[in-house]
Amino acid sequence: MRVTVLVEDYSGYESPFLAQHGVSFLVEKGGKRILFDTGQSAEPVLHNMELLGIEPGSIDYIFLSHCHYDHTGGLLGILKAVGRRIPVIAHPEIFRKHFITKPYLRSVGIPFRRDEIEELAELYFTAELIEIVEDLYSTGEIRGREDFEKANLEVYTLRGRKVIKDELLDDTSLVAKTEEGLVVVSGCSHAGIVSIVKHAIRLTGEKRVKAIIGGFHLIDASEERIERTVREFLELGVEEVYTGHCTGLKAEAAFLQAYGERFHKLHSGVVIDFPD
């Protein structure tokens, strides 16, 4: 199994790669290529793919972790570059109205209509576990969330004509079985990264967690929540941590202190291999 960081908030030191607020990973397993999220726009993703020698036409599936624009904004441009109809796997509610009100009301959801995507791809909606390739699963909704990780973002949606708090139930991740244990790939972890990992363990029955890759959305978290998250990782036996994007400097520092050389800062162009 291989995970390649196609775009991330950080480009790396003396790097030729482009960075952008957002995430896009290429997950390769079982002879298939799954594009996990598409960044905020297609241009930096496609630029970095060219540097890495990855042809857009070699992508077999696209998986969207949740609706936010910095994970979905590059979708149309990348689909056009792929040049053929491929499956796009997403939560059934990904096209809902999704917005914030501070500092002003604006949409932060997927910036395309459903019909625009259906002109170029086949949409597969699921809120449940689905095996995309052998031993690589979508987690589906994370319904059993740890109390300390309950959603605290001020984001909203519409139910009928009424504005309500959005619980981001579309936040889903990928989990893979490898020879060395589970590898969990998350976008922003709005469901709570500890909740996601515990859900992955329950889904697969595999207790060894080799690595967690992605953003943990601890950038505005309290010190207590950060400390609790690191402690839970250690108690779960998580062996390697690869993070960046929305994790935040304080949380990254806490993971670095706890994990030492087993902590890895994500940046555009990183390639991570696991025995399969």
Protein Blocks (a to p, Z undefined) as FASTA:
>chain_A
ZZddfbdfbebehiabdcdedddddddeehiacdehjbjbfklmmmmmmmnopafklpfb
dcdfblbfklmmmmmmmmmmnopacdddddfklmpccddfbfbdcdfbdfbdfklmmmmm
ccdddfbdcdfbghiacebjafbgcfklgcfbdcdddehjaccddehlmbccdddddfkb
ccdddfklmnopklmmmmmmmmnopabdfbacddehlmlgcfklmmmmmmmmmmnopabd
cdehjnojmlmmmmmmmnmmmpccddehiacdddZZ
